[in-house]
Amino acid sequence: NAGVTQTPKFRVLKTGQSMTLLCAQDMNHEYMYWYRQDPGMGLRLIHYSVGEGTTAKGEVPDGYNVSRLKKQNFLLGLESAAPSQTSVYFCASSYFGPFGSSPLHFGNGTRLTVT
Amino acid sequence: GESVGLHLPTLSVQEGDNSIINCAYSNSASDYFIWYKQESGKGPQFIIDIRSNMDKRQGQRVTVLLNKTVKHLSLQIAATQPGDSAVYFCAENISPTDKLIFGTGTRLQVFP
């Protein structure tokens, strides 16, 4: 099993450009999440989904949008990138949830730099 | 390169010794705790979890201890190996809002 797969692994954007980060999981998990990781801070939740066709805001949702059209995929979009969105983005999934029922399984991240 | 933190607390241990990594959590309503390991350039990897109705749980070479009185969590790694070198962080789930809070982590360095 591949687990949670994120693409791309690296990306550099100019301010104002848009992009979509892709996440796929093959564990048949209902719950999926997008986090960002910045130096000196714990992982912060951007958006999450409790099932196909559903999405919800997390702790830091501004500037991001998400879609969960298929159970196995969770997409994170940046409509107009800003330097403050330079970060490492992690997708995660869990069998039970959200959050307090079972551990999250993470992908290996997308390193995004916005210049 | 490493992106978790520039000034993380660091624990240096000799190969073969036992390691103890500590985590203070913030909320007495937290009911579920998870330890993760993150190697450079990779995503967090689940190690072990524990619920608040337990005070100890063991896995393969790892033990998690939970002290609810002082809101303290620890991860013990037996016979530490070079492959254990990574950043370790805890996460707490705050009930009933089900908000998962991640710590910033401790860097474990294993030297021969």
Boltz contact constraints between the chains, C-beta under 6 A:
constraints:
  - contact:
      token1: [A, 39]
      token2: [B, 5]
      max_distance: 6.0
  - contact:
      token1: [A, 39]
      token2: [B, 6]
      max_distance: 6.0
  - contact:
      token1: [A, 40]
      token2: [B, 5]
      max_distance: 6.0
  - contact:
      token1: [A, 42]
      token2: [B, 102]
      max_distance: 6.0
  - contact:
      token1: [A, 42]
      token2: [B, 103]
      max_distance: 6.0
  - contact:
      token1: [A, 42]
      token2: [B, 104]
      max_distance: 6.0
  - contact:
      token1: [A, 43]
      token2: [B, 102]
      max_distance: 6.0
  - contact:
      token1: [A, 88]
      token2: [B, 3]
      max_distance: 6.0
  - contact:
      token1: [A, 90]
      token2: [B, 43]
      max_distance: 6.0
  - contact:
      token1: [A, 98]
      token2: [B, 98]
      max_distance: 6.0
  - contact:
      token1: [A, 99]
      token2: [B, 93]
      max_distance: 6.0
  - contact:
      token1: [A, 99]
      token2: [B, 98]
      max_distance: 6.0
  - contact:
      token1: [A, 99]
      token2: [B, 100]
      max_distance: 6.0
  - contact:
      token1: [A, 100]
      token2: [B, 32]
      max_distance: 6.0
  - contact:
      token1: [A, 100]
      token2: [B, 93]
      max_distance: 6.0
  - contact:
      token1: [A, 100]
      token2: [B, 98]
      max_distance: 6.0
  - contact:
      token1: [A, 103]
      token2: [B, 34]
      max_distance: 6.0
  - contact:
      token1: [A, 103]
      token2: [B, 46]
      max_distance: 6.0
  - contact:
      token1: [A, 103]
      token2: [B, 49]
      max_distance: 6.0
  - contact:
      token1: [A, 106]
      token2: [B, 43]
      max_distance: 6.0
  - contact:
      token1: [A, 106]
      token2: [B, 44]
      max_distance: 6.0
  - contact:
      token1: [A, 107]
      token2: [B, 43]
      max_distance: 6.0
  - contact:
      token1: [A, 108]
      token2: [B, 42]
      max_distance: 6.0
  - contact:
      token1: [A, 108]
      token2: [B, 43]
      max_distance: 6.0
  - contact:
      token1: [A, 109]
      token2: [B, 43]
      max_distance: 6.0
